[in-house]
């Protein structure tokens, strides 16, 4: 399915996604400028991320890599671009399990696969969705991140 194919304007629409095929985002390139901005925002300036020349010489990855948490932080934006949620309000509720299974070398492209694992009712006429998310790197069979992402939606 493409992002234009999936719209959820109510809780039943989200429920109907449970058990369906993965919803797949577009590819997004991880560039050095984005890695550097993430470093500035988090205060994490480890050389393996922000010093391309040293990373080429000394890291086992052949160049600088994105932080795992940067990769993880892409999930909400990729979801928003993959599923059109016609809602009054949505919130990120948290994560259950997260694993960073492979490095993302700067210049790589990644995308997300979203599966609706469950949809449950919550207070104020909302629903909680647990998304099984796999972030993959173009050209690699091994995912770069797997996570259970929890969102709440109010229509």
C-alpha positions as CSV (number, residue, x, y, z in Angstrom):
1,X,0.0,0.0,0.0
2,X,1.1,3.5,-0.6
3,X,0.5,6.5,1.8
4,X,-2.2,7.7,-0.5
5,X,-4.1,4.4,0.0
6,X,-4.4,4.5,3.8
7,X,-6.7,7.0,5.6
8,X,-8.1,6.5,9.1
9,X,-10.9,8.9,10.0
10,X,-12.2,6.9,13.0
11,X,-11.3,4.1,15.4
12,X,-12.9,1.4,13.2
13,X,-10.6,2.3,10.3
14,X,-7.6,1.7,12.6
15,X,-9.1,-1.5,13.8
16,X,-9.5,-2.7,10.2
17,X,-5.7,-2.4,9.7
18,X,-5.0,-5.0,12.3
19,X,-3.9,-8.2,10.6
20,X,-3.5,-6.5,7.2
21,X,-0.3,-6.2,5.1
22,X,2.5,-3.9,6.2
23,X,2.1,-0.2,5.5
24,X,5.4,1.0,4.0
25,X,6.8,4.5,4.1
26,X,8.8,6.2,1.4
27,X,12.6,6.1,1.6
28,X,14.4,8.9,3.5
29,X,18.1,9.6,3.2
30,X,20.2,10.0,6.3
31,X,22.6,12.8,5.5
32,X,25.4,14.2,7.6
33,X,23.6,17.5,8.2
34,X,20.7,15.7,9.8
35,X,23.1,13.7,12.0
36,X,24.9,16.9,13.0
37,X,21.6,18.6,13.9
38,X,20.6,15.6,16.0
39,X,24.0,15.9,17.8
40,X,23.3,19.5,18.5
41,X,19.8,18.8,19.8
42,X,20.9,16.0,22.1
43,X,24.4,17.1,23.1
44,X,25.8,13.8,21.9
45,X,28.9,14.6,19.8
46,X,30.6,11.2,19.7
47,X,33.1,11.2,16.8
48,X,31.6,8.1,15.2
49,X,28.6,10.2,14.3
50,X,30.0,13.8,13.7
51,X,33.6,13.4,12.5
52,X,33.4,11.9,9.0
53,X,37.1,11.8,8.4
54,X,37.9,10.0,11.7
55,X,35.0,7.7,11.2
56,X,36.3,6.7,7.8
57,X,39.7,6.0,9.3
58,X,38.8,4.4,12.6
59,X,35.3,3.0,12.7
60,X,34.4,-0.5,11.7
61,X,31.6,0.9,9.5
62,X,33.7,2.8,7.0
63,X,32.2,6.2,7.8
64,X,30.0,8.1,10.2
65,X,26.7,6.4,11.4
66,X,23.4,7.8,12.6
67,X,22.7,7.3,16.3
68,X,20.1,4.6,17.0
69,X,18.0,7.1,18.8
70,X,18.0,9.3,15.7
71,X,16.8,6.3,13.6
72,X,14.1,5.6,16.3
73,X,13.0,9.3,16.2
74,X,12.1,9.0,12.5
75,X,9.2,6.6,13.3
76,X,6.5,9.2,14.2
77,X,7.2,11.3,11.1
78,X,7.3,8.2,8.8
79,X,4.0,7.0,10.2
80,X,2.4,10.4,9.6
81,X,3.5,10.3,6.0
82,X,2.4,6.7,5.6
83,X,-1.1,6.7,7.2
84,X,-3.3,9.8,6.9
85,X,-4.9,10.1,10.3
86,X,-8.0,12.3,10.2
87,X,-8.1,12.8,13.9
88,X,-8.8,15.5,16.5
89,X,-5.6,14.7,18.3
90,X,-2.9,12.0,18.4
91,X,-0.1,11.4,20.9
92,X,2.9,9.2,21.1
93,X,2.4,7.0,24.1
94,X,5.7,5.2,24.2
95,X,7.6,2.2,23.2
96,X,7.7,-1.4,24.4
97,X,10.6,-3.2,22.8
98,X,13.4,-1.5,20.8
99,X,16.4,-3.0,19.2
100,X,19.0,-1.3,17.0
101,X,20.0,-4.3,14.9
102,X,22.3,-2.8,12.3
103,X,24.1,0.6,11.8
104,X,22.9,3.3,9.5
105,X,25.9,4.7,7.6
106,X,25.5,8.3,6.6
107,X,24.2,8.5,3.0
108,X,22.0,5.4,3.5
109,X,18.2,5.4,2.8
110,X,15.8,4.0,5.3
111,X,12.1,3.3,5.4
112,X,9.6,1.9,7.9
113,X,7.2,-1.0,7.7
114,X,4.2,-0.6,10.0
115,X,2.0,-3.4,11.1
116,X,-1.0,-2.8,13.4
117,X,-0.5,-5.4,16.2
118,X,-3.5,-4.3,18.3
119,X,-6.1,-1.5,18.8
120,X,-7.7,-1.1,22.2
121,X,-10.2,1.4,23.5
122,X,-8.9,4.1,26.0
123,X,-10.5,6.9,28.0
124,X,-12.1,9.9,26.2
125,X,-13.3,7.9,23.2
126,X,-9.8,7.2,22.1
127,X,-7.9,4.1,20.9
128,X,-4.4,2.9,21.6
129,X,-2.5,1.3,18.8
130,X,0.5,-0.9,19.1
131,X,2.5,-0.7,15.9
132,X,5.1,-3.3,15.1
133,X,7.7,-1.3,13.3
134,X,10.7,-2.4,11.2
135,X,13.1,0.1,9.9
136,X,15.0,-1.2,6.9
137,X,18.0,0.2,5.0
138,X,18.0,0.2,1.3
139,X,20.1,-2.6,-0.1
140,X,20.3,-4.6,3.1
141,X,18.4,-7.6,4.2
142,X,18.9,-6.9,7.9
143,X,16.7,-4.3,9.6
144,X,18.3,-1.4,11.3
145,X,15.7,-1.1,14.0
146,X,12.7,-3.0,15.3
147,X,10.3,-1.5,17.8
148,X,6.8,-1.7,19.2
149,X,5.6,1.9,19.0
150,X,2.5,2.9,20.9
151,X,0.2,5.7,19.8
152,X,-3.2,7.1,21.0
153,X,-5.7,8.6,18.7
154,X,-8.8,10.7,19.4
155,X,-11.3,11.2,16.6
